[in-house]
Amino acid sequence: MFGHPSPLTDDQASGAVGWPLARFLGVKPSPLLGALARGAARLYDAGAAARRAWYERGWGRVQRLPAPVVSVGNLAVGGTGKTPLVAFLARELQKRGLRVVILSRGYGGRATRTTCISDGTRVLVRPPLAGDEAFLLARDLPGVPVYTGRCRYEAGLLAWRRHQPDLFLLDDGLQHFQLHRDLELVLLDAGEPFGNGWPLPAGPLREAPGVLRRADFLVLTRYCPERHQAILARMASLFPDQEVLTATIRPVAVYRYPGGERLPLAALAATPALAFAGLARPEVFRQTLAELGARLTGWRDFPDHHPYEGELRELVAAARAGGAKALLTTAKDWARLGGRWEEPLPLLVLEVAARLEPWEAVWLRLQELVAGPPDRPGWQGPAPGGHREAESAEGPWPPGPAVWRAWQSLSVRGRPPHPRDVRRLLVRAPNWLGDAVMSLPVLEGLKRRFPGAALTVLAVPRVAPLYVHHPLVQEVWDLPEGVRGLAAITRRRRRFDVGVALPNSFGSALGLWLAGARVRAGYAADGRRGLLTLAVRGREALRAVHLVYYYLGVLRAFGELGEEDLVPPRLFLTTAEKREAEAVLGRGGPWVGLAPGAAYGPAKRWPAERFAQVARELAMDHGVCPVILGGPGEMEVAARVAAQAGVPLVNLAGRTTLRQALGALSHLAVLITNDSGLMHAAAALGVPVVAIFGSTDPRVTGPFARRASILRQPSECSPCLQRTCDQDYRCLSAISVAEVTPAARLWLAAAPGRKTGAQP
């Protein structure tokens, strides 16, 4: 539970145990109090671990805001410089033209509902209604709205409606599991990263240090190279998968109130003052004053977020009695006073500023999260893994550190077979076209692990043709759905050394058993763990990543994943199939594909009349021939597009087999499509796509290729993942023809010399 070393000596740590409880009770630490605190700390630690697990395993509801969320949090209670660092991040993002909104819990404020502290142009709420940290951020960051509320998701939705930010900064978000975080920074004091090593109330930790392995960046604040180099190296060795950064928090000015006159830091040595502070770690402020040579006549400390309702007169009287010419406090305490001072003695306020090093490391990751500028033709929205590229580079999207950590967190029940013992492989394929395409890299990963094995794919008829002519697949079994399918498997039963179930259903694992698979691997889901001899546990960690990475996680059953597993989905066509498709399309290219359907439901379908308008504009302006593609269920919408386009086109919806549709896709200059199976198939063939997203999340189901433009207009309720919409399909209707057509033109301009799929 508490396995990380503390920078304190054993004697210091023993004496420090229970200090938060002692301070709360207003008594001195004692052995008895320490023992009580340790017992309570163990209970607290168990509760904190259970709460985190509740959300990480998907039992608690985690909601996602329409824009990326960057969390800045603490492992320990207060005192790490979180507020100055949030201000630093907000300023740096502003400099780079991003719209930022800060979401805060609003600790210390009396407002309990969602509250707009600042709308970016003026401060609307002051203490005591506003919390001190939120007010300080609102005061110091013009142009950055600040919202507070117990539910940060509700606060974020309100801010989204009003400001449409590119990014949210979540202040103090490490333990706010109800909101999905896209990037997580955890701050640790460089002098005492883990305090005495104990959680509350025996020590300062909110959670055990092991949770830091889930963070993206660890930041050692108040870092001094001369004193903390060894601690930096120690943190890097303890957490090799996290990037450990440093931050300095330096005094920058002293302000004198009333009046707000800025004074040099040297004024602290020239003015006798009584200092006071209400902080989680007031000793940090006191040490800073000592380093600045402040001339103190007295010192008072108060609990964190103290409201100062009746103490100011007492402080003034004590200052005068001690010969002080002023009172001295922190910017945070000044914010708690509401930025007003009417007492007879002047008040000096010490302002500090943070600097993160290396800032570029964080900026690179932030660039991966935010969308490109919407005024650029063909701009790239969020792509798998968060990357965007305007050029038509080939290759997969590399996973970020969060994906690698999620893969490493997966555990396996059972022992995998030795590669030499595996001669026959059976893979139960996903049931839908898009999922089947996104799972294709698993086949290559299995063949890499078992190079001497023959591979059989078991698939339902609508996706089985996908695997025909795949160079790694020796045999494809058609699988009738329902009970008939299980009976068919039993009739064809033979010995397989390894079977892999890619769907998470109970029936897919049962099918492996009926087919004769001796070793059966898959995610432990849907009550099928007893049927799996290699059960991969912890899939909840992959629920917010692209489905390609999710499917690749199944390979964890056979060992660790490596860089060699990161291949894109690839489809294969014969020369004869390509020629047949070219004959069906006829003369008159270049061809531009339209895929107006989506089997999931209308919440994924851009209006048919807009597909028709795009087809008309491209045909008239560029002389292209539109080609409508889709299955039998999309014939009606295809007919509407054809009727409204008013230009010659080829309507193949419902008139081709899957292989013929793949052949037609391979000849396209670009495919304009909803989030659909055809979108994934085109990407796997190397065909550029303009993908229109509504209710689904492109970070999870976007085209896994660089030759893609992703168009999305997130609303407050997206991604809702619903089939239908009771909000007038606003996320789809917000995407205009004026956005889609320029994106298609970008790929048309790059059409000459384009590769059109692989041959076996």
Secondary structure, DSSP 8 states (H G I E B T S, - for coil): ---S--SS-HHHHHHHTTHHHHHHHTS---HHHHHHHHHHHHHHHHHHHHHHHHHHTTSS--B--SS-EEEEEESBSS-S-HHHHHHHHHHHHHHTT--EEEEE--TT-S--S-EEEE-SSSB---TTTS-HHHHHHHHH-TT--EEE-SSHHHHHHHHHHHH--SEEEEET-TT-TTB--SEEEEEEESS-TTTTS-BTTTSSBSS-GGGGGG-SEEEEES--HHHHHHHHHHHHHH-TTSEEEEEEEEEEEEEEETTTEEE-TTHHHHS-EEEEEE-S-HHHHHHHHHHHT--EEEEEEE-TT---SS-HHHHHHHHHHTT-SEEEEEHHHHHHTTT---SSS-EEEEEEEEEEETHHHHHHHHHHHS---TTSTT-----GGG---SS---S-----HHHHHHHHH-EEES----GGG--EEEEE--SSHHHHHHTHHHHHHHHHHSTT-EEEEEE-TTTGGGGTT-TT-SEEEE--STHHHHHHHHHT---EEEEEE-S-SHHHHHHHHHHTEEEEEEES-TT-GGG-SEEEE-GGGGTTS-HHHHHHGGGGGGS---GGG------B--HHHHHHHHHHH-SS--EEEEE---TT-GGG---HHHHHHHHHHHHHHH--EEEE---GGGHHHHHHHHHHH-S--EE-TTSS-HHHHHHHHTTEEEEEEESSHHHHHHHHTT--EEEEESSS-HHHHS-SSSSEEEEE---TT-S---SS-SSTTHHHHTS-HHHHHHHHHHHHHT-TT----B--
